[in-house]
């Protein structure tokens, strides 16, 4: 084989390799835009449902698509296409209305037209207190080892989840009555005393349907608070193996 033909073969191999890489990137981009996008949890506002260090997949198709579904969120259109509204109790990633470059994750508590209020730490929806019962054992916070009260709530549509109560008479345990505007949703964190959410109108407030990114579906990886996911040599003792491939509820 001549040197010339060897050069052409190498060049052809590089071109083919580059084509495969480009195709793979396009496929990954399409999947990320239309199907699933990975997110990680950087704060404790959704404990005990989601922990700092959880990595999860969010389904982009669950509520249809807005311009926030696109990479870099170019304002190519308004509203949503193939829209499907979230259900009460869904755990949702959304763009913060006050800063649409920031992603938040909370639970949908209020639907358009709902009246939402906290009274003495008890959630009220449309004037009716949500069923709430104390559950044991306590949640043990892996940040500081504290034991935290767990309370199990059952929403009017039957969705059940646990919330945490860090303290009685917390800042957001008693609130005004919120009336959710048409086209908006009311979001709350499960860690009720440590969540900046729709109860704080100046910071989050009501979340427009357009701002929803997708529904949290499954935890695909989880590592202890303060550990890096890329330090694979720490995995045997740092990874929370029992949380991997668990559904988000």
URURDA-V496356 format. One record per pair of residues at least 24 apart in sequence whose C-alpha atoms are under 10 Angstrom apart, sorted by sequence separation. I is the first residue (numbers start at 1). J is the second residue. D is the distance in Angstrom with one decimal. If there is no record, write none. Layout:
I|J|D  I|J|D
//
This chain:
35|59|5.7  36|60|5.5  62|86|7.9  63|87|9.9  87|111|8.1  130|154|6.4  131|155|7.1  139|163|9.7  169|193|9.4  170|194|9.4  172|196|9.4  175|199|7.5  183|207|8.5  184|208|4.3  185|209|7.0  219|243|6.8  220|244|5.1  221|245|7.3  32|57|9.9  34|59|8.2  35|60|5.1  36|61|7.9  86|111|8.6  130|155|6.1  131|156|8.5  139|164|7.8  164|189|9.5  165|190|9.2  166|191|8.0  167|192|9.5  168|193|9.0  174|199|10.0  175|200|9.5  180|205|9.5  181|206|7.6  183|208|6.0  184|209|5.6  218|243|9.5  219|244|5.7  220|245|4.9  221|246|9.3  32|58|9.4  33|59|9.6  34|60|5.7  35|61|5.8  36|62|9.9  68|94|8.8  85|111|9.3  129|155|9.5  130|156|7.3  138|164|9.1  139|165|9.8  163|189|8.3  164|190|6.4  165|191|7.0  166|192|7.8  167|193|7.1  173|199|9.9  180|206|6.8  181|207|9.4  182|208|8.9  183|209|5.8  184|210|8.7  218|244|8.4  219|245|5.2  220|246|7.4  32|59|9.1  33|60|6.9  34|61|6.1  35|62|8.8  68|95|7.7  73|100|9.3  129|156|9.8  135|162|8.6  163|190|4.6  164|191|4.9  165|192|6.4  166|193|5.9  172|199|7.3  178|205|9.6  179|206|9.3  180|207|9.2  181|208|8.9  182|209|9.5  183|210|8.6  184|211|9.3  185|212|9.6  218|245|6.0  219|246|5.5  220|247|9.1  31|59|10.0  32|60|7.9  33|61|8.9  34|62|9.8  73|101|8.8  128|156|9.4  132|160|9.7  134|162|9.4  135|163|10.0  162|190|6.9  163|191|5.7  164|192|6.1  165|193|6.4  166|194|7.9  172|200|8.5  178|206|9.2  217|245|9.6  218|246|5.7  219|247|6.3  31|60|9.1  63|92|10.0  72|101|9.0  131|160|9.6  132|161|10.0  133|162|9.5  134|163|9.7  161|190|8.3  162|191|8.9  163|192|6.7  164|193|7.6  165|194|9.0  217|246|8.7  218|247|4.3  219|248|6.9  34|64|9.0  123|153|8.9  125|155|8.8  132|162|9.3  163|193|9.7  164|194|9.0  217|247|5.8  218|248|5.3  34|65|8.0  122|153|9.5  124|155|9.9  125|156|8.5  132|163|9.5  216|247|8.6  217|248|5.3  218|249|8.9  33|65|8.9  37|69|9.6  68|100|8.7  123|155|9.6  216|248|6.3  217|249|8.0  58|91|9.5  59|92|9.6  60|93|9.6  68|101|9.5  215|248|9.2  216|249|8.5  58|92|8.2  59|93|9.6  33|68|9.6  34|69|7.7  58|93|7.5  33|69|6.0  34|70|8.6  32|69|8.9  33|70|5.8  153|190|9.9  32|70|8.8  33|71|7.1  32|71|8.7  151|190|9.8  30|70|9.6  29|70|9.5  50|91|9.9  150|191|9.5  29|71|8.4  49|91|9.5  121|165|8.3  46|91|9.3  109|155|8.3  121|167|9.5  121|168|7.4  120|168|8.1  121|169|7.1  120|169|6.6  121|170|7.7  119|169|9.7  120|170|8.7  121|171|9.7  123|173|8.7  127|177|9.4  121|172|7.7  122|173|7.3  123|174|9.3  126|177|9.5  120|172|9.0  121|173|4.2  122|174|8.4  123|175|9.9  125|177|9.6  126|178|9.8  119|172|9.1  120|173|5.3  121|174|6.5  124|177|9.1  125|178|9.7  126|179|9.2  39|93|8.9  118|172|7.4  119|173|6.1  120|174|5.5  121|175|9.3  50|105|9.7  117|172|9.9  118|173|5.7  119|174|4.7  120|175|8.9  50|106|9.9  117|173|9.2  118|174|5.0  119|175|6.8  117|174|7.6  118|175|5.3  119|176|8.9  117|175|5.9  118|176|7.6  119|177|9.6  45|104|9.8  46|105|7.8  116|175|9.1  117|176|6.1  118|177|7.8  45|105|8.6  46|106|6.7  116|176|8.5  117|177|4.7  118|178|9.5  43|104|9.9  45|106|8.0  46|107|8.3  116|177|5.6  117|178|6.2  42|104|10.0  43|105|9.8  115|177|6.4  116|178|5.0  117|179|9.0  41|104|9.4  114|177|9.9  115|178|5.5  116|179|6.5  39|103|9.3  41|105|8.4  114|178|8.0  115|179|4.6  116|180|7.7  40|105|10.0  89|154|9.2  113|178|9.6  114|179|5.8  115|180|6.6  39|105|9.6  89|155|7.2  113|179|6.2  114|180|5.4  115|181|9.8  88|155|7.6  89|156|9.5  112|179|8.1  113|180|5.0  114|181|8.2  88|156|8.4  89|157|8.3  110|178|9.2  111|179|9.4  112|180|5.1  113|181|5.9  114|182|9.4  88|157|7.1  89|158|8.9  90|159|8.6  110|179|8.8  111|180|6.6  112|181|5.5  113|182|6.2  87|157|8.7  88|158|9.3  89|159|5.9  110|180|6.8  111|181|8.6  112|182|4.9  113|183|8.9  116|186|8.2  88|159|7.7  89|160|7.9  110|181|9.9  111|182|8.5  112|183|6.0  113|184|8.7  114|185|9.0  115|186|9.7  121|192|8.5  87|159|9.5  89|161|8.3  111|183|8.5  112|184|5.7  113|185|9.1  114|186|8.7  121|193|9.2  111|184|7.1  112|185|6.0  110|184|8.7  111|185|5.1  112|186|8.2  110|185|5.6  111|186|6.5  109|185|7.6  110|186|4.4  111|187|9.3  108|185|6.8  109|186|5.6  110|187|6.8  107|185|10.0  108|186|6.0  109|187|5.5  110|188|8.9  107|186|8.4  108|187|4.7  109|188|6.4  106|186|9.4  107|187|5.4  108|188|6.6  109|189|9.4  106|187|5.7  107|188|5.4  108|189|8.9  118|199|8.9  143|224|9.1  105|187|8.7  106|188|5.5  107|189|6.0  117|199|8.6  142|224|8.0  143|225|6.8  104|187|9.9  105|188|9.0  106|189|5.0  107|190|7.3  116|199|9.1  142|225|7.3  143|226|8.7  105|189|7.9  106|190|7.6  106|191|9.9  162|249|9.6  110|198|9.5  161|249|6.9  106|195|8.9  109|198|9.5  160|249|8.0  51|141|9.5  52|142|9.4  106|196|9.6  107|197|9.5  108|198|9.9  159|249|8.4  48|139|7.2  51|142|9.2  52|143|9.2  106|197|7.6  47|139|9.0  48|140|9.3  104|196|9.9  105|197|9.4  106|198|9.4  48|141|8.7  94|187|9.8  104|197|9.0  47|141|8.8  112|206|9.7  92|187|8.6  91|187|9.0  110|206|9.3  112|208|9.8  44|141|9.6  88|185|9.4  90|187|9.7  91|188|9.5  112|209|9.8  85|183|9.6  88|186|9.5  89|187|9.4  91|189|9.2  44|143|9.5  86|185|8.9  88|187|9.7  89|188|9.8  91|190|9.9  108|207|9.8  48|148|9.9  85|185|9.8  104|204|9.4  96|197|9.7  48|150|8.5  98|201|9.8  98|202|8.3  99|203|9.2  98|203|6.7  99|204|9.0  97|203|8.6  98|204|6.4  96|203|8.7  97|204|6.4  98|205|8.5  105|212|9.8  96|204|6.5  97|205|7.7  103|211|9.5  104|212|9.6  105|213|9.7  107|215|9.8  95|204|9.9  96|205|9.0  97|206|7.9  98|207|9.6  103|212|9.5  104|213|9.6  105|214|9.7  107|216|9.8  96|206|9.6  97|207|6.3  103|213|8.6  105|215|9.3  106|216|9.6  96|207|7.5  97|208|7.5  100|211|8.0  105|216|8.5  49|161|7.8  95|207|8.3  96|208|9.4  48|161|9.3  49|162|7.1  94|207|8.0  95|208|9.2  97|210|9.9  48|162|6.9  49|163|8.1  94|208|9.1  97|211|7.2  47|162|8.6  48|163|6.9  49|164|9.7  94|209|9.0  95|210|8.9  96|211|7.4  46|162|9.8  47|163|7.4  48|164|7.1  94|210|8.8  95|211|5.1  96|212|9.2  46|163|8.3  47|164|7.1  94|211|5.4  95|212|6.4  46|164|9.0  93|211|8.8  94|212|4.2  95|213|7.0  45|164|9.7  93|212|6.3  94|213|5.0  92|212|7.2  93|213|5.4  94|214|7.1  92|213|7.4  93|214|5.6  94|215|9.1  92|214|5.9  93|215|6.3  86|209|8.9  91|214|8.8  92|215|4.7  93|216|6.9  85|209|7.7  90|214|9.8  91|215|6.0  92|216|5.8  84|209|9.7  90|215|6.9  91|216|5.6  92|217|9.2  83|209|9.3  86|212|9.1  90|216|7.9  91|217|8.3  83|210|9.5  85|212|9.7  90|217|9.5  86|214|9.1  79|208|9.6  80|209|8.0  81|210|9.8  86|215|8.3  79|209|7.9  80|210|6.2  79|210|5.5  80|211|9.4  78|210|7.7  79|211|9.0  80|212|9.5  50|189|10.0  49|189|9.5  50|190|8.8  48|189|10.0  49|190|7.1  50|191|9.6  69|210|9.6  46|188|8.7  47|189|8.0  48|190|7.1  49|191|8.8  68|210|7.8  69|211|9.0  107|249|9.6  45|188|8.9  46|189|5.1  47|190|6.0  48|191|7.1  66|209|9.0  67|210|8.1  68|211|6.7  69|212|8.5  70|213|9.6  45|189|5.4  46|190|4.7  47|191|5.2  66|210|5.8  67|211|8.7  68|212|7.8  69|213|6.0  44|189|9.0  45|190|6.6  46|191|5.3  47|192|9.0  65|210|8.2  66|211|7.5  68|213|6.6  69|214|8.5  44|190|9.2  45|191|5.1  46|192|8.3  63|209|8.8  64|210|9.5  65|211|9.7  66|212|7.9  67|213|9.4  44|191|7.2  45|192|7.5  47|194|9.2  63|210|9.5  65|212|8.5  66|213|7.9  45|193|8.5  46|194|8.7  47|195|9.6  64|212|9.1  65|213|7.7  45|194|5.6  46|195|7.6  63|212|7.6  64|213|8.8  65|214|8.7  44|194|7.4  45|195|4.7  62|212|9.9  63|213|7.9  64|214|8.3  43|194|9.6  44|195|7.9  45|196|7.6  62|213|9.0  63|214|6.4  43|195|9.2  45|197|9.0  60|212|9.1  61|213|8.9  62|214|6.1  63|215|7.8  60|213|6.2  61|214|6.9  62|215|6.3  59|213|8.3  60|214|4.6  61|215|8.5  62|216|9.6  58|213|8.1  59|214|5.2  60|215|7.0  62|217|10.0  58|214|5.6  59|215|5.3  60|216|9.2  57|214|9.4  58|215|5.2  59|216|6.5  91|248|7.5  57|215|8.5  58|216|4.3  59|217|6.6  90|248|9.1  91|249|7.2  57|216|6.2  58|217|5.6  59|218|9.3  90|249|7.5  56|216|6.9  57|217|5.9  58|218|7.5  89|249|8.2  56|217|7.1  57|218|5.6  58|219|9.3  56|218|5.5  57|219|6.5  55|218|8.6  56|219|4.2  57|220|7.0  54|218|9.9  55|219|5.6  56|220|5.4  57|221|9.7  54|219|6.5  55|220|5.9  56|221|6.9  54|220|7.9  55|221|5.0  56|222|8.6  54|221|6.1  55|222|5.8  53|221|8.2  54|222|4.2  55|223|8.5  50|219|8.8  53|222|5.4  54|223|6.5  52|222|8.4  53|223|5.0  54|224|8.4  51|222|8.2  52|223|8.1  53|224|5.9  54|225|9.0  50|222|9.7  51|223|9.1  52|224|7.4  53|225|5.6  51|224|8.6  52|225|5.6  53|226|7.8  51|225|8.0  52|226|8.4  53|227|7.8  55|229|9.5  52|227|9.9  53|228|8.4  54|229|9.8  37|213|9.2  53|229|8.1  37|214|8.6  39|216|9.0  36|214|8.5  37|215|10.0  38|216|9.4  35|214|9.4  36|215|9.5  37|216|9.5  40|219|9.3  33|213|10.0  36|216|9.5  38|218|9.8  39|219|9.5  36|217|9.3  38|219|9.5  40|221|9.1  41|222|9.4  44|225|9.9  38|220|9.0  40|222|8.9  43|225|9.6  42|225|9.0  41|225|10.0  42|226|10.0  54|239|9.8  53|239|9.2  54|240|8.8  53|240|9.2  55|243|9.9  56|244|9.3  57|245|10.0  54|243|8.3  55|244|8.9  56|245|8.9  54|244|8.8  56|246|9.5  57|247|9.9  58|248|9.9  56|247|9.3  57|248|9.6  51|243|9.8  56|248|8.6  50|243|9.7  50|248|8.0  49|248|7.3  50|249|9.6  49|249|7.4
//
